[in-house]
Amino acid sequence: MDMLQKPAAISPVKAPSQFSCSPSSSSSPPSCHHSCPSTFHSPSKSNSPGLTSPSAATLPPPPVVITPCAACKILRRRCVDKCVLAPYFPPSEPYKFTIAHRVFGASNIIKFLQELPESQRADAVSSMVYEASARIRDPVYGCAGAISQLQKQVSDLQAQLAKAQAEVVNMQCQQANLVALLCMEMKQSQQEPILQQHQYIDTSCFLDENNLGASWEPLWT
């Protein structure tokens, strides 16, 4: 039929490319739409400030090792690189190892240090040297004798302090009583006026015993 018309050919629609521009009206400028991948910059370790762990901050610095150490010199042996005694018995302080070696012995000192972590070895060496010095001064009691003497001194000082505090309290009570007495006297002096009376006693009426006897003597004769 002539009335029927063939449908218009449909042109294929092209897929929008990555950068596509869409036409717009004359009132608005053309806008371009493009897809850009969003990038997120994660903070790297190089940008962040240096952080130290708490355990690393609390650890004391390692002692300076000077070889040969005083212990190896006294024991007359070769001081190796990883000598256990070298960090704590420098060659400038030979008396420390001499005192500790005299009481404890080198083998016991090495055994004690090997059983402890490195952070506690310096304190252990100081304690051993102090204990050895006290043991040499007092072979029977050692540090216990010094502790007993210090406790006795503390007890004596506490007794003296208690006595002084009691004297202070006593003086404060005396001062309070004196102030109260003065206030009472001032109050009484304000209520009753002070009357000064001079009493004169006439002693002429009293006769002397010798004169009285002399006056009665002619009567008896």
HELIX and SHEET records of a PDB file:
HELIX    1   1 PRO A   54  THR A   58  1                                   5    
HELIX    2   2 ALA A   70  LEU A   75  1                                   6    
HELIX    3   3 PRO A   94  VAL A  103  1                                  10    
HELIX    4   4 ALA A  106  GLU A  115  1                                  10    
HELIX    5   5 GLU A  118  ARG A  137  1                                  20    
HELIX    6   6 CYS A  143  GLN A  191  1                                  49    
HELIX    7   7 GLU A  209  TRP A  220  1                                  12    
SHEET    1   A 2 PHE A  19  SER A  22  0                                        
SHEET    2   A 2 SER A  31  HIS A  34 -1                                        
END                                                                             
